[in-house]
Amino acid sequence: TGTTAFAVFFLYPAYVLTILKVDIGDLQRVPVFGTDPLGSNEKSVNVTVTPSPIPGGGSVTLALSTLTGTGAATFDDGSTTKTITQTTTVKVRGTTNSSTKDNLKLAAQLAGTGCANDVFTVSTWPYEFRN
C-alpha cells in the first residue's frame, strides 16, 4: 500500500515542494526461483510513482528484506535493492521458502524515509502456514 511523501528538490534558483506518492502492487506469494528460462518462477509487481518521472532528478529506492524467520527474494538481476525514477514494473524472484506467512517485505524509500511497502510470502506451492 502506498502513502504520500513530501519531497523538497532544489531546482536552481529555488526550492520546489513536490508531493510524491508511491504505490506498490500486491505481491501476496512469490514462487521459489528455479531454472525455468521463461521466467515462470518470478512475480511482476507494478510500482506507481506520482508524479512520474520524479521531478528534479529524484529517485525512490526499492528494497527487499526478511522480517522474521527464514525466506528470501531478489529482483530479477539478483540484487535486493533497486533505484527507480518513474513508474515501472519490477520482477521479484523467490530464492528461499518462507518459514512463516508474510515474512518478507518490499519497501520503497525516498531520501531514507519509507513511503510504501508490501509484505509477501515465498513458497514453492501455495499452502497454509501454521502460526
C-alpha positions as CSV (number, residue, x, y, z in Angstrom):
1,T,0.0,0.0,0.0
2,G,1.2,3.5,-0.8
3,T,1.5,6.6,1.3
4,T,2.1,10.2,0.4
5,A,5.6,11.6,0.9
6,F,6.7,15.1,0.6
7,A,9.9,15.8,-1.2
8,V,11.8,19.1,-1.5
9,F,14.0,19.4,-4.5
10,F,16.5,22.2,-5.2
11,L,16.0,23.4,-8.8
12,Y,18.2,26.4,-9.2
13,P,17.5,29.2,-8.2
14,A,14.6,28.0,-5.9
15,Y,13.4,25.1,-3.8
16,V,10.4,23.2,-5.1
17,L,8.0,21.3,-2.8
18,T,6.7,18.2,-4.5
19,I,4.1,15.9,-3.2
20,L,5.1,12.4,-4.2
21,K,3.0,9.2,-3.9
22,V,4.3,5.7,-4.3
23,D,2.1,2.6,-4.6
24,I,3.4,-0.9,-4.6
25,G,1.2,-3.6,-6.2
26,D,0.2,-6.7,-4.2
27,L,2.8,-9.4,-4.3
28,Q,1.0,-12.0,-2.0
29,R,3.0,-15.1,-3.0
30,V,6.3,-15.2,-4.9
31,P,7.4,-18.6,-6.2
32,V,10.9,-20.0,-5.4
33,F,13.3,-19.2,-8.1
34,G,14.2,-22.1,-10.3
35,T,16.0,-22.6,-13.6
36,D,13.0,-22.0,-15.8
37,P,14.2,-19.8,-18.7
38,L,10.7,-18.5,-19.4
39,G,10.6,-16.7,-16.0
40,S,7.6,-18.5,-14.6
41,N,9.3,-18.6,-11.2
42,E,9.1,-14.8,-10.8
43,K,6.4,-12.3,-10.0
44,S,5.9,-8.9,-11.7
45,V,4.8,-6.0,-9.5
46,N,3.8,-2.5,-10.5
47,V,5.4,0.3,-8.6
48,T,3.4,3.5,-9.4
49,V,5.1,6.8,-8.7
50,T,3.1,10.0,-8.9
51,P,4.2,12.3,-10.5
52,S,6.2,10.3,-12.9
53,P,9.0,10.8,-13.7
54,I,10.1,12.2,-10.3
55,P,10.9,15.9,-10.7
56,G,14.3,17.4,-10.0
57,G,16.2,14.2,-10.7
58,G,14.8,12.5,-7.6
59,S,14.7,8.7,-7.1
60,V,13.0,6.1,-5.0
61,T,14.9,3.1,-3.6
62,L,13.2,-0.3,-3.5
63,A,14.5,-2.9,-1.1
64,L,13.6,-6.5,-0.3
65,S,14.1,-7.8,3.2
66,T,13.2,-10.7,5.5
67,L,11.2,-9.5,8.5
68,T,11.2,-12.7,10.7
69,G,12.3,-16.4,10.3
70,T,13.7,-17.6,7.0
71,G,12.8,-16.8,3.5
72,A,14.5,-14.6,0.8
73,A,13.8,-12.9,-2.5
74,T,15.7,-10.9,-5.0
75,F,15.0,-8.7,-8.0
76,D,15.4,-10.4,-11.4
77,D,19.0,-9.1,-11.6
78,G,19.9,-10.9,-8.3
79,S,20.1,-7.7,-6.2
80,T,18.0,-6.8,-3.2
81,T,17.8,-3.1,-3.9
82,K,16.8,-1.2,-7.0
83,T,16.6,2.6,-7.7
84,I,13.7,3.9,-9.8
85,T,12.9,7.4,-11.1
86,Q,9.4,6.8,-12.5
87,T,6.5,4.3,-12.6
88,T,7.8,0.9,-13.5
89,T,7.3,-2.9,-13.2
90,V,9.8,-4.9,-11.3
91,K,10.3,-8.6,-11.2
92,V,10.8,-10.4,-7.9
93,R,12.1,-13.9,-7.6
94,G,11.9,-16.1,-4.5
95,T,15.2,-17.8,-3.5
96,T,14.3,-19.4,-0.2
97,N,10.9,-20.6,1.0
98,S,9.3,-18.5,3.8
99,S,9.1,-20.1,7.3
100,T,6.0,-18.1,8.1
101,K,3.3,-16.3,6.1
102,D,4.0,-12.6,5.1
103,N,7.6,-12.5,6.5
104,L,9.2,-10.7,3.6
105,K,8.8,-7.1,2.6
106,L,9.2,-4.9,-0.5
107,A,9.7,-1.3,0.7
108,A,10.1,2.0,-1.1
109,Q,12.1,4.8,0.4
110,L,12.5,8.4,-0.7
111,A,15.7,10.1,0.8
112,G,15.8,7.4,3.5
113,T,12.1,7.8,4.5
114,G,9.7,5.0,3.9
115,C,6.9,5.8,1.6
116,A,5.3,2.4,0.8
117,N,5.6,-1.3,1.5
118,D,4.0,-4.6,0.8
119,V,4.6,-7.9,2.7
120,F,4.6,-11.2,0.9
121,T,5.4,-14.9,1.2
122,V,7.9,-17.0,-0.8
123,S,6.7,-20.6,-1.4
124,T,7.1,-23.4,-3.9
125,W,3.4,-24.1,-3.8
126,P,0.5,-22.2,-2.2
127,Y,0.0,-23.7,1.2
128,E,-1.3,-22.8,4.6
129,F,1.1,-21.7,7.3
130,R,0.5,-22.6,10.9
131,N,1.3,-19.8,13.3
